[in-house]
Amino acid sequence: GNMIFNNFDLNICPSSLIGIVGSTGSGKTTIAKLLLRYYEPMDGEISIDNKNINNLSIKELRQNIGFVSQETFLFDGTIKDNICYSHQQYNEQNMINSAKIAQAYEFIEKLPKKYNTQIGERGQTLSVGQKQRLSIARAIYKDPDILIFDEATSSVDNLTEKHIQEAIISASKGRTAIVIAHRLSTIRKADRIIVLNKGKIVEDGSHDELLNIPKGIYLNLWNIQTGKITI
């Protein structure tokens, strides 16, 4: 019932990797949900390639957006079923390429039945990091123009985070990617980082540019996460 955005204006260049950070309740995930039309704006408009997304069908819109959330949605079936679920046409080489880009290829190849391995309800036979990389592979297999990663590294260890970071960068090549993150290391290499506070853009720039803002929000978050200051 509360207004999240007011006089909010954000333009994203095609084929760029954008990081979005901010405290809980600042509006990060709401941006993703607005783009996917889970929410409808009360005023203003959202456009992709100068086309108002309200003029597109939900199916047409979401076919062109790959979404990877913090919660992985896998079902009881094979790895192949879960990767290729997002597209009607099965292509083995595309499946393998998607797994490679998502940093999932190596662990899949070590499984007894590889892509035909049954993963159980909600992927219970896999680790959290493996499930997340499968979700990324599924989004890539779909071959969307836009990729959205919503807190994709929040529940994994540092080594797995590194694999997922590499997967995000590889998957983003030639696409427009939006990475919503709590861990700033996840979006350090983004072309541009947007810092939100109470529904407003308060800082905007590259990682290095934001670190040079005296007493900036991003600088403070970076110092806390790297242990330079304690709270």
Sequence and secondary structure as in RCSB ss.txt:
>XXXX:A:sequence
GNMIFNNFDLNICPSSLIGIVGSTGSGKTTIAKLLLRYYEPMDGEISIDNKNINNLSIKELRQNIGFVSQETFLF
DGTIKDNICYSHQQYNEQNMINSAKIAQAYEFIEKLPKKYNTQIGERGQTLSVGQKQRLSIARAIYKDPDILIFD
EATSSVDNLTEKHIQEAIISASKGRTAIVIAHRLSTIRKADRIIVLNKGKIVEDGSHDELLNIPKGIYLNLWNIQ
TGKITI
>XXXX:A:secstr
     SS      TT EEEEEESTTSSHHHHHHHHTTSS  SSS  EETTEEGGGS HHHHHHTEEEE SS    
SSBHHHHHHTT SS  HHHHHHHHHHTT HHHHHTSTTGGG B  GGGTTS HHHHHHHHHHHHHHT  SEEEEE
STTTTS HHHHHHHHHHHHHHHTTSEEEEE SSGGGGTT SEEEEEETTEEEEEE HHHHHTSTT HHHHHHHHH
TTSS  
